[in-house]
Amino acid sequence: MTHASHRRRLGLFVLSGLLGLNTSCAFKRIAINKLGDSLAQSGTTFTSDNDPDLVARALPFGLKMYEGLLEESPRHRPLLLAASKGFTSYSYAFVQQDADEMEDISVEKAAALRERARRLYLRARDFGIRGLETRHRDFSRSLRADPNVAVRIAVKADVPLLYWTASAWGLAISISKDTPDLIADQPIVQALIDRALELQEEFDSGAIHSFLIAYESSRPDGAGDPALRARKHFDRAVALSGGQQAGPMVTFAESISVEKQDRKEFEELLQRAILIDVDSKPEFRLTNLIMQRRARWLLKRVDQLFVN
């Protein structure tokens, strides 16, 4: 059977289910799972796009499609991962960034956008937890009881879900300073990301190290200087991405250079991020465009971020 024929037959299967024709539940579930597999393995369709605004408008439709399919197949692990990753990425790139840029114009509108971002992050977190529970029963309950013990059950195949669950949860905490119950979940986030690092530190061209650049400043049990720990993660993230990702540079500048009040380093890192050729690594293109936008916004605020 050709790939085109397979797609046509799959479309008929799904259509028959949607129209309520005489298709067995098992047959319908198979069709939904096949479609879910296809959607979850979308490759670089979005990540290589050169138009962030187009992606911002297209993503909500795809995310709602994921949710609809998950209603029919609630334990579809690839779809749960795709939903966790998709909601986290959309919220950070197109909701939280808008909130940050809105801050100087309208505090009320910025607050409303951040509340929306928080809800989306928590939705992403819940999809991630559900994905982990497809292989590890009662994982959520175990995390609440003792996160450091609970994560020991995770294996290398769980790293993508560990990473995206931690990212969504951590980002929700970062914009919820007035929500003590959520802030109290920080040890869970730490356990998830540390286990991911232990299992596959090179995951996704250094994504775990990029996360930890910002996290080290708030790690409650870290040994030594948090800036030095963050620097080690920065160096590793740059090495793993071949210096072709703007994210580590923007994150280090925003979280560490500002904290140290090192304006020179801040500006140099952001200019370095902006100068990355977004076409040199198509798989990084969209992320680099989004982070370069943030770098330019941060440079405009340099006088607000540094006292001298």
C-alpha positions in Angstrom: 0.0 0.0 0.0 1.4 3.4 -0.9 1.8 6.2 1.7 -1.0 8.2 -0.1 -3.4 5.2 0.0 -2.6 4.7 3.7 -3.5 8.4 4.4 -6.7 8.1 2.4 -7.8 5.0 4.2 -6.9 6.4 7.5 -8.9 9.5 6.7 -12.0 7.4 5.9 -11.6 5.5 9.2 -11.6 8.8 11.2 -14.4 10.3 9.1 -16.6 7.3 9.7 -16.0 7.5 13.4 -16.8 11.2 13.4 -20.0 10.7 11.5 -21.2 7.9 13.7 -21.3 5.2 11.0 -21.4 1.6 11.9 -17.8 1.3 12.9 -16.9 -0.8 16.0 -15.3 0.9 19.0 -12.1 -1.1 18.6 -11.9 -0.2 14.9 -12.5 3.5 15.7 -9.8 3.4 18.4 -7.3 1.9 16.0 -7.9 4.7 13.5 -7.6 7.4 16.2 -4.4 5.9 17.5 -2.9 5.8 14.0 -3.9 9.4 13.4 -2.5 10.3 16.8 0.8 8.6 16.0 1.0 10.6 12.7 0.3 13.9 14.4 2.7 13.3 17.3 5.5 12.6 14.8 5.0 15.8 12.8 8.8 16.3 12.5 10.0 19.8 11.8 6.8 21.2 10.3 6.6 23.9 13.0 10.2 24.0 14.4 11.7 24.9 11.0 9.0 27.5 10.1 10.3 31.1 9.5 7.0 32.8 10.4 6.3 32.8 14.2 3.1 34.7 13.7 1.8 32.1 11.3 2.7 29.4 13.8 1.0 31.3 16.7 -2.2 31.3 14.8 -2.0 27.7 13.7 -1.0 26.0 16.9 -4.2 26.5 18.9 -6.1 24.4 16.3 -3.5 21.6 16.5 -3.6 21.7 20.3 -7.3 21.4 20.4 -7.1 18.5 17.9 -4.7 16.8 20.3 -7.2 17.2 23.2 -10.1 15.9 21.1 -8.1 12.8 20.1 -7.1 12.3 23.7 -10.7 12.2 24.8 -11.1 9.2 22.6 -7.7 7.6 23.4 -6.7 9.0 26.8 -3.6 6.9 27.3 -2.0 7.6 23.9 1.5 8.3 25.1 2.9 10.1 22.0 -0.1 12.4 21.9 0.2 13.2 25.6 3.8 14.1 25.0 2.9 16.2 22.0 0.2 18.0 24.0 2.5 18.7 26.9 5.2 20.0 24.6 2.8 22.0 22.4 1.0 23.7 25.3 4.2 24.6 27.0 5.9 26.0 23.9 2.8 27.9 22.8 2.3 29.5 26.3 6.0 30.5 26.6 6.5 31.9 23.0 3.1 33.5 22.4 1.4 34.2 25.7 4.1 34.8 28.4 6.3 36.8 26.0 3.3 39.0 25.1 2.6 39.5 28.8 6.2 40.6 29.4 6.1 43.1 26.5 2.7 44.4 27.7 4.0 45.1 31.2 5.1 48.7 30.4 1.9 49.5 28.6 -0.8 47.9 30.8 -0.2 46.1 34.1 -3.7 44.8 34.1 -3.5 43.3 30.6 -0.1 41.8 31.4 -1.5 40.2 34.5 -4.4 38.7 32.5 -2.0 37.3 29.9 0.2 35.8 32.7 -2.8 34.1 34.2 -3.7 32.6 30.9 -0.1 31.4 30.5 -0.2 29.8 33.9 -3.4 27.9 33.1 -1.8 26.7 29.8 1.3 25.6 31.6 -0.7 23.6 34.1 -2.6 22.0 31.3 0.7 21.0 29.8 1.9 19.7 33.1 -1.1 17.5 33.5 -0.7 16.0 30.0 2.9 15.2 30.9 2.0 13.5 34.2 -0.7 11.5 32.3 2.0 10.5 29.8 4.3 9.3 32.6 1.5 7.3 34.2 0.9 5.3 31.0 4.0 3.3 32.1 4.3 4.1 35.8 1.0 3.6 37.7 0.2 6.2 40.4 3.2 8.3 39.4 1.4 11.5 40.3 0.6 10.3 43.8 4.1 9.0 44.3 5.5 12.4 43.2 3.5 14.1 45.9 4.6 11.7 48.6 8.3 11.7 47.9 9.5 13.2 44.5 13.1 12.1 44.8 12.1 8.5 45.3 9.3 8.6 42.8 11.5 9.6 39.9 13.8 6.7 40.3 11.4 4.5 38.4 11.8 6.6 35.3 14.0 5.3 32.5 15.6 6.9 29.5 12.5 6.5 27.4 10.7 8.8 29.8 13.1 11.7 29.4 11.0 13.7 26.9 8.0 13.6 29.3 10.2 14.3 32.3 11.6 17.4 30.6 8.4 18.8 29.3 6.5 18.1 32.5 9.2 19.9 34.5 9.4 22.8 32.1 5.6 23.4 32.2 5.5 23.1 35.9 8.6 25.2 36.5 7.3 28.0 34.2 3.9 28.0 35.9 5.7 28.4 39.3 7.9 31.2 37.9 4.9 33.4 37.1 2.9 32.4 40.2 4.7 34.3 43.0 1.4 34.8 44.8 0.3 31.2 44.7 2.0 29.4 47.7 0.5 26.0 47.0 2.1 26.0 43.5 5.4 27.4 44.7 5.6 24.5 47.2 5.8 22.1 44.2 9.3 23.3 43.4 10.9 20.1 44.8 8.9 18.1 42.4 10.1 20.1 39.4 13.7 19.7 40.7 13.3 15.9 41.0 11.9 15.6 37.5 14.6 17.7 35.8 17.5 16.2 37.8 16.3 12.7 36.9 16.1 13.7 33.2 19.6 15.1 33.4 20.9 11.9 35.0 19.3 9.7 32.3 20.1 11.7 29.2 22.0 14.9 29.7 22.4 15.5 25.9 18.6 15.4 25.3 17.3 17.7 22.5 20.6 19.4 21.9 21.1 20.5 25.5 17.5 21.4 26.4 17.9 20.1 30.0 21.0 22.2 30.5 19.3 25.3 29.1 16.5 24.8 31.7 19.0 24.4 34.5 20.8 27.7 33.6 17.9 29.6 35.1 16.9 27.1 37.7 20.3 27.0 39.6 19.7 30.4 41.1 16.6 29.1 42.9 17.9 25.6 43.8 17.5 25.4 47.6 20.1 22.7 48.1 22.7 23.6 45.6 26.4 23.5 46.6 28.7 26.4 46.0 28.0 29.5 43.8 24.8 29.2 41.8 26.3 31.4 39.0 29.1 28.9 38.6 26.7 26.0 38.4 24.6 27.9 35.8 27.8 28.7 33.8 28.6 24.9 33.6 25.1 24.3 32.2 25.4 27.2 29.8 28.7 25.9 28.5 27.3 22.4 28.0 24.1 23.7 26.4 26.2 25.7 23.9 28.4 22.7 23.2 25.5 20.3 22.6 23.8 22.8 20.2 27.0 23.7 18.4 26.5 27.3 19.4 23.6 27.5 17.1 20.8 28.0 19.6 20.0 31.5 21.0 18.1 30.1 24.0 21.1 29.4 26.3 22.6 32.9 25.6 19.3 34.7 26.3 18.6 32.6 29.4 22.0 33.2 30.9 21.9 36.9 30.1 18.4 37.3 31.6 18.9 35.2 34.7 22.6 35.3 35.6 24.1 38.5 34.0 21.2 40.6 35.4 21.6 39.0 38.8 25.3 39.8 38.8 24.6 43.2 37.3 27.1 42.5 34.6 25.8 44.8 31.8 28.7 44.1 29.4 28.2 40.3 29.6 24.4 40.8 29.2 24.7 42.9 26.1 27.4 40.7 24.5 25.4 37.5 25.0 22.2 39.0 23.6 24.0 40.4 20.6 25.6 37.0 20.1 22.1 35.4 20.2 20.8 37.9 17.6 23.7 37.2 15.2 22.9 33.5 15.0 22.0 32.6 11.4 18.5 31.1 11.8 18.9 29.3 8.4 22.0 27.5 9.4 20.1 24.9 11.4 16.5 24.7 10.1 15.4 22.5 13.0 16.2 25.4 15.4 14.8 28.1 13.2 11.5 28.9 14.9 13.0 28.7 18.4 15.8 31.0 17.4 13.5 33.5 15.9 11.4 33.6 19.1 14.5 33.9 21.4 16.0 36.6 19.1 12.8 38.5 19.6 13.2 38.2 23.3 16.8 39.2 23.1 15.9 42.5 21.3 13.2 43.2 23.8 15.6 42.7 26.7 18.2 45.0 25.1 15.5 47.7 24.9 15.1 47.4 28.7 18.8 47.4 29.6 18.5 50.7 31.5 15.7 49.3 33.6 17.6 46.1 34.4 21.0 47.7 35.4 21.5 50.4 37.9 24.7 51.7 36.3 
